[in-house]
Amino acid sequence: MVTCSLSFNLPLRVLTIESVSRPLSALVDALTRRGYRVEHQSLLEIGLSEVEATLPDLLLIDLQSVGSRGYELCRQLRQVPALQDITVCMVGSALSRVQSVLALRSGANDYLCVPLQIEECLLRVERQLQVSQCVRALRSQNADMAHQLQYQARQLRQYASLQTTLAQKNRQLEQLAYLDGLTGVANRLSFTQKLDETWSIMARTRQPLSLILCDVDHFKGYNDTYGHLEGDRCLQMIGEVLTQVARRRSDWVARYGGEEFVVLLPATDAEGAQQVAQQIQRQLAQRQWPHSANTASPYVSMSIGVSSLYPRATLSTDVLIRMADEALYAAKLQGRNRILTANSAYLQQPEGLSLSGSVSSEADPQPIEAESQWGEALPESGEALVKSMYQQLPPTADTGVLRVGS
C-alpha cells in the first residue's frame, strides 16, 4: 500500500532570492529559530545550476526584488525532473492580484502577501513543505514499485521462456520416446498406441483399416556383405521410401523391429492398401540399392504382407497384425520380393466374427465354423494357414502380386 507522512525531519534547507536589503529577514529569522538552515542569494547570482547544487527544500522568491525574473526561474525549475519537486513560495504585494496569478501559473506552490503575517506564513510554508515531501515520497515509492514491476516482469518473461523451453524439451523427449532413433520413423511403441487409437476410430465410424508389413529380403546377408554401418544406411533409405509413399496425415509408418516396417492405413480397403504396397515396391526398385546377397533381386527388395478388415469392438488388433504377418510369411515362402494380400470375411463386416475362425451372430449365439472362400475351415496354425491359403496360387506374371481369394 502506498503511504506518505505529513511530517518532516529538520533541519531543512531554505534558499531565499531577494535584494540586498533583505526584505524577507523577519520570515527568515522565524525559520531559523525553528531550525531551518537558510542561505541567501540574489537572482543575478543564481541560475538552475546553482539551485541544483544547493537542492533546497524551500525556495523563497521576493517578487518585489526580482520582478518577472522570479516567474521565469520557477518555470525553468518545473521543467527539470531533479528540481521540479522543490517547494517554491513567492512573496508579493497583497494588492496585486496579477502577481499572485502569475506566481501560481509559473509553478509556485504558494503566494505570500506583504505585509507578512509571520505565524500565518510559517504555517503555510510548512504545509507546502509537508505536501512536497509527501509528493517526493510517493514518487520514490512509485519508482520503487516500477522497479519491482520491471523485475517481476523480467522474472515472468524468464519463467515463460523457461516454460516454453521446458515444453519444447518435453515434446522432444516425447518424440524421442516414440521415434526410432535410426530411421526417424515411429517406433513399435508408437505404432501400438496408434493402432489402438485408429482401431477405435475405424470401429466407431465403420471404416476399413489396412496394415502393410514389410521385411527387407536377406538383410542379414546385407549386413554380412556390406557391414552394419551400410546396413543402417539401408534401413534409413527404407524409412524414407515408406514415408514418401504414405503421404496422408493419417497414414502411420513405423519400424516394427530389426528390418521389419509397418504402414498403417486408416480408411483404406484391401485394394487401396495393395496399391500403396505396389507403390512402395516401385519406389524401392527405383532406388536400385545394390544387394549382392539378395537371391530375389540384385538390389535391395522387400517382401510385403497386406491385411485389411473392418475393426469392431469384439475383435482384437492382433487380428490385423497376424493376418499381415501370415501374408508376409507366405510371400517369403513364395520366393520373396513380392506382395501378398490376405483377404478374410472381416472385409464384409459380418456381425461378430472372431479370430478363432468362428462366427458369433447376435441372432444365433451358437458359434459356427468360419470358412475360407474355398469352403474349407480355417486352420489354427499359422504355418498350416500359409500352406493352405497361399501356396495354391502362383504370383501374377507382371507384378508378382497375390490377393488371396481373388
Contacts in CASP RR format, 6 or more apart in sequence:
PFRMAT RR
TARGET T0000
AUTHOR 0000-0000-0000
METHOD contacts of the structure
MODEL  1
MVTCSLSFNLPLRVLTIESVSRPLSALVDALTRRGYRVEHQSLLEIGLSE
VEATLPDLLLIDLQSVGSRGYELCRQLRQVPALQDITVCMVGSALSRVQS
VLALRSGANDYLCVPLQIEECLLRVERQLQVSQCVRALRSQNADMAHQLQ
YQARQLRQYASLQTTLAQKNRQLEQLAYLDGLTGVANRLSFTQKLDETWS
IMARTRQPLSLILCDVDHFKGYNDTYGHLEGDRCLQMIGEVLTQVARRRS
DWVARYGGEEFVVLLPATDAEGAQQVAQQIQRQLAQRQWPHSANTASPYV
SMSIGVSSLYPRATLSTDVLIRMADEALYAAKLQGRNRILTANSAYLQQP
EGLSLSGSVSSEADPQPIEAESQWGEALPESGEALVKSMYQQLPPTADTG
VLRVGS
2 138 0 8 1.000
2 141 0 8 1.000
2 142 0 8 1.000
2 145 0 8 1.000
3 141 0 8 1.000
4 133 0 8 1.000
4 134 0 8 1.000
4 135 0 8 1.000
4 137 0 8 1.000
4 138 0 8 1.000
4 141 0 8 1.000
5 133 0 8 1.000
5 134 0 8 1.000
5 137 0 8 1.000
6 130 0 8 1.000
6 131 0 8 1.000
6 133 0 8 1.000
6 134 0 8 1.000
7 130 0 8 1.000
8 129 0 8 1.000
8 130 0 8 1.000
8 133 0 8 1.000
10 34 0 8 1.000
10 35 0 8 1.000
10 36 0 8 1.000
11 35 0 8 1.000
11 36 0 8 1.000
11 37 0 8 1.000
12 36 0 8 1.000
12 37 0 8 1.000
12 57 0 8 1.000
12 58 0 8 1.000
12 129 0 8 1.000
13 36 0 8 1.000
13 37 0 8 1.000
13 39 0 8 1.000
13 54 0 8 1.000
13 55 0 8 1.000
13 56 0 8 1.000
13 57 0 8 1.000
13 58 0 8 1.000
14 28 0 8 1.000
14 31 0 8 1.000
14 36 0 8 1.000
14 37 0 8 1.000
14 38 0 8 1.000
14 39 0 8 1.000
14 56 0 8 1.000
14 57 0 8 1.000
14 58 0 8 1.000
14 59 0 8 1.000
14 60 0 8 1.000
15 38 0 8 1.000
15 39 0 8 1.000
15 40 0 8 1.000
15 41 0 8 1.000
15 51 0 8 1.000
15 54 0 8 1.000
15 56 0 8 1.000
15 58 0 8 1.000
15 59 0 8 1.000
15 60 0 8 1.000
16 24 0 8 1.000
16 28 0 8 1.000
16 38 0 8 1.000
16 39 0 8 1.000
16 40 0 8 1.000
16 41 0 8 1.000
16 59 0 8 1.000
16 60 0 8 1.000
16 61 0 8 1.000
16 62 0 8 1.000
17 41 0 8 1.000
17 42 0 8 1.000
17 43 0 8 1.000
17 46 0 8 1.000
17 59 0 8 1.000
17 60 0 8 1.000
17 61 0 8 1.000
17 62 0 8 1.000
17 65 0 8 1.000
17 66 0 8 1.000
17 70 0 8 1.000
17 73 0 8 1.000
18 24 0 8 1.000
18 40 0 8 1.000
18 42 0 8 1.000
18 60 0 8 1.000
18 61 0 8 1.000
18 62 0 8 1.000
18 65 0 8 1.000
18 66 0 8 1.000
19 42 0 8 1.000
19 62 0 8 1.000
19 65 0 8 1.000
19 66 0 8 1.000
20 42 0 8 1.000
21 65 0 8 1.000
22 28 0 8 1.000
22 40 0 8 1.000
23 62 0 8 1.000
23 64 0 8 1.000
23 65 0 8 1.000
23 91 0 8 1.000
23 114 0 8 1.000
24 60 0 8 1.000
24 62 0 8 1.000
24 91 0 8 1.000
24 116 0 8 1.000
26 116 0 8 1.000
26 118 0 8 1.000
27 60 0 8 1.000
27 91 0 8 1.000
27 112 0 8 1.000
27 116 0 8 1.000
27 118 0 8 1.000
27 121 0 8 1.000
27 122 0 8 1.000
28 38 0 8 1.000
28 40 0 8 1.000
28 60 0 8 1.000
30 118 0 8 1.000
30 121 0 8 1.000
30 122 0 8 1.000
31 38 0 8 1.000
31 122 0 8 1.000
31 125 0 8 1.000
32 38 0 8 1.000
34 122 0 8 1.000
36 58 0 8 1.000
39 54 0 8 1.000
39 56 0 8 1.000
41 50 0 8 1.000
42 65 0 8 1.000
42 66 0 8 1.000
43 61 0 8 1.000
43 65 0 8 1.000
43 66 0 8 1.000
43 69 0 8 1.000
43 70 0 8 1.000
43 73 0 8 1.000
46 73 0 8 1.000
47 73 0 8 1.000
48 73 0 8 1.000
48 76 0 8 1.000
48 77 0 8 1.000
48 80 0 8 1.000
48 83 0 8 1.000
51 59 0 8 1.000
51 73 0 8 1.000
51 77 0 8 1.000
51 83 0 8 1.000
51 86 0 8 1.000
52 80 0 8 1.000
52 82 0 8 1.000
52 83 0 8 1.000
55 82 0 8 1.000
55 83 0 8 1.000
55 86 0 8 1.000
56 86 0 8 1.000
57 86 0 8 1.000
57 87 0 8 1.000
57 129 0 8 1.000
57 132 0 8 1.000
57 133 0 8 1.000
58 86 0 8 1.000
58 87 0 8 1.000
58 89 0 8 1.000
58 125 0 8 1.000
58 128 0 8 1.000
58 129 0 8 1.000
59 77 0 8 1.000
59 86 0 8 1.000
59 87 0 8 1.000
59 88 0 8 1.000
59 89 0 8 1.000
60 89 0 8 1.000
60 90 0 8 1.000
60 91 0 8 1.000
61 70 0 8 1.000
61 73 0 8 1.000
61 74 0 8 1.000
61 88 0 8 1.000
61 89 0 8 1.000
61 90 0 8 1.000
61 91 0 8 1.000
61 108 0 8 1.000
62 90 0 8 1.000
62 91 0 8 1.000
62 92 0 8 1.000
63 70 0 8 1.000
63 90 0 8 1.000
63 91 0 8 1.000
63 92 0 8 1.000
63 93 0 8 1.000
63 99 0 8 1.000
63 103 0 8 1.000
64 91 0 8 1.000
64 92 0 8 1.000
64 93 0 8 1.000
64 114 0 8 1.000
66 73 0 8 1.000
68 102 0 8 1.000
70 90 0 8 1.000
70 106 0 8 1.000
71 102 0 8 1.000
71 103 0 8 1.000
71 105 0 8 1.000
71 106 0 8 1.000
72 106 0 8 1.000
74 88 0 8 1.000
74 90 0 8 1.000
74 103 0 8 1.000
74 106 0 8 1.000
74 107 0 8 1.000
74 108 0 8 1.000
75 106 0 8 1.000
75 107 0 8 1.000
77 83 0 8 1.000
77 84 0 8 1.000
77 86 0 8 1.000
77 88 0 8 1.000
78 84 0 8 1.000
78 106 0 8 1.000
78 107 0 8 1.000
85 132 0 8 1.000
85 135 0 8 1.000
85 136 0 8 1.000
85 139 0 8 1.000
86 132 0 8 1.000
87 109 0 8 1.000
87 125 0 8 1.000
87 128 0 8 1.000
87 129 0 8 1.000
87 131 0 8 1.000
87 132 0 8 1.000
88 107 0 8 1.000
88 108 0 8 1.000
88 109 0 8 1.000
89 108 0 8 1.000
89 109 0 8 1.000
89 110 0 8 1.000
89 111 0 8 1.000
89 112 0 8 1.000
89 124 0 8 1.000
89 125 0 8 1.000
89 128 0 8 1.000
90 99 0 8 1.000
90 103 0 8 1.000
90 108 0 8 1.000
90 110 0 8 1.000
90 111 0 8 1.000
90 112 0 8 1.000
91 111 0 8 1.000
91 112 0 8 1.000
91 113 0 8 1.000
91 114 0 8 1.000
91 116 0 8 1.000
92 99 0 8 1.000
92 100 0 8 1.000
92 103 0 8 1.000
92 111 0 8 1.000
92 112 0 8 1.000
92 113 0 8 1.000
92 114 0 8 1.000
93 99 0 8 1.000
93 113 0 8 1.000
93 114 0 8 1.000
94 113 0 8 1.000
94 114 0 8 1.000
94 115 0 8 1.000
99 111 0 8 1.000
100 111 0 8 1.000
100 113 0 8 1.000
103 111 0 8 1.000
104 111 0 8 1.000
109 128 0 8 1.000
109 131 0 8 1.000
109 132 0 8 1.000
110 124 0 8 1.000
110 125 0 8 1.000
110 128 0 8 1.000
112 121 0 8 1.000
112 124 0 8 1.000
112 125 0 8 1.000
177 189 0 8 1.000
178 186 0 8 1.000
178 187 0 8 1.000
178 189 0 8 1.000
178 190 0 8 1.000
178 193 0 8 1.000
179 185 0 8 1.000
179 186 0 8 1.000
179 187 0 8 1.000
179 190 0 8 1.000
180 186 0 8 1.000
180 187 0 8 1.000
180 254 0 8 1.000
180 255 0 8 1.000
181 187 0 8 1.000
182 232 0 8 1.000
182 235 0 8 1.000
182 236 0 8 1.000
182 255 0 8 1.000
183 235 0 8 1.000
183 236 0 8 1.000
183 238 0 8 1.000
183 239 0 8 1.000
183 255 0 8 1.000
184 236 0 8 1.000
184 239 0 8 1.000
185 239 0 8 1.000
185 242 0 8 1.000
185 243 0 8 1.000
185 253 0 8 1.000
185 254 0 8 1.000
185 255 0 8 1.000
185 261 0 8 1.000
186 194 0 8 1.000
186 252 0 8 1.000
186 253 0 8 1.000
186 254 0 8 1.000
186 255 0 8 1.000
187 254 0 8 1.000
187 255 0 8 1.000
188 254 0 8 1.000
188 255 0 8 1.000
188 256 0 8 1.000
188 257 0 8 1.000
190 254 0 8 1.000
191 252 0 8 1.000
191 254 0 8 1.000
191 256 0 8 1.000
191 262 0 8 1.000
191 264 0 8 1.000
194 252 0 8 1.000
194 254 0 8 1.000
194 264 0 8 1.000
195 264 0 8 1.000
195 317 0 8 1.000
195 320 0 8 1.000
195 321 0 8 1.000
196 317 0 8 1.000
198 209 0 8 1.000
198 250 0 8 1.000
198 252 0 8 1.000
198 264 0 8 1.000
198 266 0 8 1.000
199 209 0 8 1.000
199 311 0 8 1.000
199 317 0 8 1.000
199 320 0 8 1.000
200 311 0 8 1.000
201 266 0 8 1.000
202 208 0 8 1.000
202 209 0 8 1.000
202 266 0 8 1.000
202 267 0 8 1.000
202 310 0 8 1.000
202 311 0 8 1.000
203 310 0 8 1.000
203 311 0 8 1.000
203 312 0 8 1.000
203 313 0 8 1.000
205 267 0 8 1.000
206 310 0 8 1.000
206 349 0 8 1.000
207 266 0 8 1.000
207 267 0 8 1.000
207 310 0 8 1.000
208 267 0 8 1.000
208 268 0 8 1.000
208 269 0 8 1.000
208 270 0 8 1.000
208 308 0 8 1.000
208 309 0 8 1.000
208 310 0 8 1.000
208 347 0 8 1.000
209 264 0 8 1.000
209 265 0 8 1.000
209 266 0 8 1.000
209 267 0 8 1.000
209 268 0 8 1.000
209 308 0 8 1.000
209 309 0 8 1.000
209 310 0 8 1.000
209 311 0 8 1.000
209 320 0 8 1.000
210 264 0 8 1.000
210 265 0 8 1.000
210 268 0 8 1.000
210 269 0 8 1.000
210 270 0 8 1.000
210 272 0 8 1.000
210 273 0 8 1.000
210 276 0 8 1.000
210 306 0 8 1.000
210 307 0 8 1.000
210 308 0 8 1.000
211 262 0 8 1.000
211 263 0 8 1.000
211 264 0 8 1.000
211 265 0 8 1.000
211 273 0 8 1.000
211 306 0 8 1.000
211 307 0 8 1.000
211 308 0 8 1.000
211 320 0 8 1.000
211 321 0 8 1.000
211 323 0 8 1.000
211 324 0 8 1.000
212 262 0 8 1.000
212 263 0 8 1.000
212 265 0 8 1.000
212 273 0 8 1.000
212 276 0 8 1.000
212 277 0 8 1.000
212 280 0 8 1.000
212 304 0 8 1.000
212 305 0 8 1.000
212 306 0 8 1.000
212 324 0 8 1.000
213 256 0 8 1.000
213 260 0 8 1.000
213 261 0 8 1.000
213 262 0 8 1.000
213 304 0 8 1.000
213 305 0 8 1.000
213 306 0 8 1.000
213 307 0 8 1.000
213 321 0 8 1.000
213 324 0 8 1.000
213 325 0 8 1.000
213 327 0 8 1.000
213 328 0 8 1.000
214 238 0 8 1.000
214 242 0 8 1.000
214 260 0 8 1.000
214 261 0 8 1.000
214 262 0 8 1.000
214 263 0 8 1.000
214 280 0 8 1.000
214 302 0 8 1.000
214 303 0 8 1.000
214 304 0 8 1.000
214 305 0 8 1.000
214 328 0 8 1.000
215 259 0 8 1.000
215 260 0 8 1.000
215 261 0 8 1.000
215 302 0 8 1.000
215 303 0 8 1.000
215 304 0 8 1.000
215 328 0 8 1.000
215 332 0 8 1.000
216 222 0 8 1.000
216 234 0 8 1.000
216 235 0 8 1.000
216 238 0 8 1.000
216 259 0 8 1.000
216 260 0 8 1.000
216 300 0 8 1.000
216 301 0 8 1.000
216 302 0 8 1.000
217 291 0 8 1.000
217 294 0 8 1.000
217 295 0 8 1.000
217 296 0 8 1.000
217 297 0 8 1.000
217 300 0 8 1.000
217 301 0 8 1.000
217 302 0 8 1.000
217 303 0 8 1.000
217 336 0 8 1.000
217 337 0 8 1.000
218 291 0 8 1.000
218 293 0 8 1.000
218 294 0 8 1.000
218 295 0 8 1.000
218 296 0 8 1.000
218 336 0 8 1.000
219 231 0 8 1.000
219 234 0 8 1.000
219 258 0 8 1.000
219 259 0 8 1.000
221 293 0 8 1.000
222 230 0 8 1.000
222 231 0 8 1.000
222 234 0 8 1.000
222 291 0 8 1.000
222 293 0 8 1.000
222 294 0 8 1.000
222 300 0 8 1.000
223 230 0 8 1.000
223 231 0 8 1.000
224 293 0 8 1.000
225 291 0 8 1.000
225 292 0 8 1.000
225 293 0 8 1.000
226 234 0 8 1.000
234 289 0 8 1.000
234 300 0 8 1.000
235 255 0 8 1.000
235 258 0 8 1.000
235 259 0 8 1.000
237 287 0 8 1.000
237 289 0 8 1.000
237 300 0 8 1.000
238 259 0 8 1.000
238 261 0 8 1.000
238 284 0 8 1.000
238 300 0 8 1.000
238 302 0 8 1.000
239 253 0 8 1.000
239 255 0 8 1.000
239 261 0 8 1.000
241 280 0 8 1.000
241 283 0 8 1.000
241 284 0 8 1.000
241 287 0 8 1.000
242 253 0 8 1.000
242 261 0 8 1.000
242 263 0 8 1.000
242 280 0 8 1.000
243 253 0 8 1.000
244 283 0 8 1.000
245 263 0 8 1.000
245 276 0 8 1.000
245 279 0 8 1.000
245 280 0 8 1.000
245 283 0 8 1.000
246 252 0 8 1.000
246 253 0 8 1.000
246 263 0 8 1.000
246 265 0 8 1.000
246 276 0 8 1.000
250 266 0 8 1.000
250 267 0 8 1.000
251 263 0 8 1.000
251 264 0 8 1.000
251 265 0 8 1.000
251 266 0 8 1.000
252 262 0 8 1.000
252 263 0 8 1.000
252 264 0 8 1.000
253 261 0 8 1.000
253 262 0 8 1.000
253 263 0 8 1.000
253 264 0 8 1.000
254 261 0 8 1.000
254 262 0 8 1.000
254 264 0 8 1.000
255 261 0 8 1.000
256 262 0 8 1.000
262 324 0 8 1.000
263 276 0 8 1.000
263 280 0 8 1.000
265 272 0 8 1.000
265 273 0 8 1.000
265 276 0 8 1.000
268 276 0 8 1.000
268 308 0 8 1.000
269 308 0 8 1.000
269 347 0 8 1.000
270 306 0 8 1.000
270 308 0 8 1.000
270 341 0 8 1.000
270 343 0 8 1.000
270 347 0 8 1.000
270 403 0 8 1.000
273 306 0 8 1.000
273 307 0 8 1.000
273 308 0 8 1.000
273 341 0 8 1.000
274 306 0 8 1.000
274 339 0 8 1.000
274 341 0 8 1.000
274 401 0 8 1.000
274 403 0 8 1.000
277 304 0 8 1.000
277 305 0 8 1.000
277 306 0 8 1.000
277 339 0 8 1.000
277 341 0 8 1.000
277 401 0 8 1.000
278 339 0 8 1.000
278 399 0 8 1.000
278 401 0 8 1.000
280 302 0 8 1.000
280 304 0 8 1.000
281 301 0 8 1.000
281 302 0 8 1.000
281 304 0 8 1.000
281 339 0 8 1.000
281 399 0 8 1.000
284 300 0 8 1.000
284 301 0 8 1.000
284 302 0 8 1.000
285 299 0 8 1.000
285 301 0 8 1.000
287 299 0 8 1.000
287 300 0 8 1.000
288 299 0 8 1.000
289 299 0 8 1.000
289 300 0 8 1.000
290 298 0 8 1.000
290 299 0 8 1.000
290 300 0 8 1.000
291 297 0 8 1.000
291 298 0 8 1.000
291 299 0 8 1.000
291 300 0 8 1.000
291 301 0 8 1.000
292 298 0 8 1.000
294 300 0 8 1.000
294 301 0 8 1.000
294 337 0 8 1.000
295 336 0 8 1.000
296 335 0 8 1.000
296 336 0 8 1.000
296 337 0 8 1.000
297 337 0 8 1.000
301 336 0 8 1.000
301 337 0 8 1.000
302 337 0 8 1.000
303 328 0 8 1.000
303 331 0 8 1.000
303 332 0 8 1.000
303 335 0 8 1.000
303 336 0 8 1.000
303 337 0 8 1.000
303 338 0 8 1.000
304 328 0 8 1.000
304 331 0 8 1.000
304 338 0 8 1.000
304 339 0 8 1.000
304 340 0 8 1.000
305 324 0 8 1.000
305 325 0 8 1.000
305 327 0 8 1.000
305 328 0 8 1.000
305 330 0 8 1.000
305 331 0 8 1.000
305 339 0 8 1.000
305 340 0 8 1.000
305 341 0 8 1.000
305 342 0 8 1.000
306 324 0 8 1.000
306 327 0 8 1.000
306 339 0 8 1.000
306 340 0 8 1.000
306 341 0 8 1.000
306 342 0 8 1.000
307 320 0 8 1.000
307 321 0 8 1.000
307 323 0 8 1.000
307 324 0 8 1.000
307 327 0 8 1.000
307 341 0 8 1.000
307 342 0 8 1.000
307 344 0 8 1.000
308 341 0 8 1.000
308 342 0 8 1.000
308 343 0 8 1.000
308 347 0 8 1.000
309 315 0 8 1.000
309 319 0 8 1.000
309 320 0 8 1.000
309 323 0 8 1.000
309 344 0 8 1.000
309 346 0 8 1.000
309 347 0 8 1.000
310 346 0 8 1.000
310 347 0 8 1.000
310 348 0 8 1.000
310 349 0 8 1.000
311 317 0 8 1.000
311 320 0 8 1.000
312 349 0 8 1.000
312 352 0 8 1.000
314 352 0 8 1.000
314 353 0 8 1.000
314 354 0 8 1.000
314 360 0 8 1.000
315 346 0 8 1.000
315 352 0 8 1.000
315 353 0 8 1.000
315 354 0 8 1.000
315 355 0 8 1.000
316 355 0 8 1.000
318 355 0 8 1.000
319 346 0 8 1.000
319 355 0 8 1.000
322 355 0 8 1.000
323 342 0 8 1.000
323 344 0 8 1.000
324 342 0 8 1.000
326 342 0 8 1.000
326 382 0 8 1.000
326 385 0 8 1.000
326 386 0 8 1.000
327 340 0 8 1.000
327 341 0 8 1.000
327 342 0 8 1.000
327 390 0 8 1.000
327 404 0 8 1.000
328 340 0 8 1.000
329 382 0 8 1.000
329 383 0 8 1.000
329 386 0 8 1.000
330 340 0 8 1.000
330 386 0 8 1.000
330 389 0 8 1.000
330 390 0 8 1.000
330 391 0 8 1.000
331 338 0 8 1.000
331 339 0 8 1.000
331 340 0 8 1.000
333 386 0 8 1.000
333 390 0 8 1.000
333 391 0 8 1.000
334 340 0 8 1.000
334 390 0 8 1.000
334 391 0 8 1.000
334 395 0 8 1.000
334 402 0 8 1.000
338 395 0 8 1.000
338 400 0 8 1.000
338 401 0 8 1.000
338 402 0 8 1.000
339 399 0 8 1.000
339 400 0 8 1.000
339 401 0 8 1.000
339 402 0 8 1.000
340 390 0 8 1.000
340 401 0 8 1.000
340 402 0 8 1.000
340 404 0 8 1.000
341 401 0 8 1.000
341 402 0 8 1.000
341 403 0 8 1.000
341 404 0 8 1.000
342 389 0 8 1.000
342 404 0 8 1.000
343 373 0 8 1.000
343 403 0 8 1.000
343 404 0 8 1.000
343 405 0 8 1.000
343 406 0 8 1.000
345 353 0 8 1.000
345 359 0 8 1.000
345 370 0 8 1.000
346 353 0 8 1.000
350 359 0 8 1.000
351 359 0 8 1.000
351 361 0 8 1.000
351 362 0 8 1.000
352 359 0 8 1.000
352 360 0 8 1.000
352 361 0 8 1.000
352 362 0 8 1.000
353 359 0 8 1.000
353 360 0 8 1.000
353 370 0 8 1.000
354 360 0 8 1.000
354 367 0 8 1.000
356 380 0 8 1.000
357 369 0 8 1.000
357 370 0 8 1.000
357 377 0 8 1.000
357 378 0 8 1.000
358 367 0 8 1.000
358 368 0 8 1.000
358 369 0 8 1.000
358 370 0 8 1.000
359 367 0 8 1.000
359 368 0 8 1.000
359 370 0 8 1.000
360 367 0 8 1.000
361 368 0 8 1.000
369 377 0 8 1.000
370 377 0 8 1.000
370 378 0 8 1.000
371 377 0 8 1.000
371 378 0 8 1.000
372 378 0 8 1.000
372 388 0 8 1.000
372 389 0 8 1.000
372 405 0 8 1.000
373 405 0 8 1.000
374 405 0 8 1.000
376 388 0 8 1.000
378 385 0 8 1.000
379 385 0 8 1.000
379 388 0 8 1.000
389 404 0 8 1.000
390 402 0 8 1.000
390 404 0 8 1.000
393 402 0 8 1.000
393 404 0 8 1.000
393 405 0 8 1.000
395 401 0 8 1.000
395 402 0 8 1.000
396 402 0 8 1.000
END
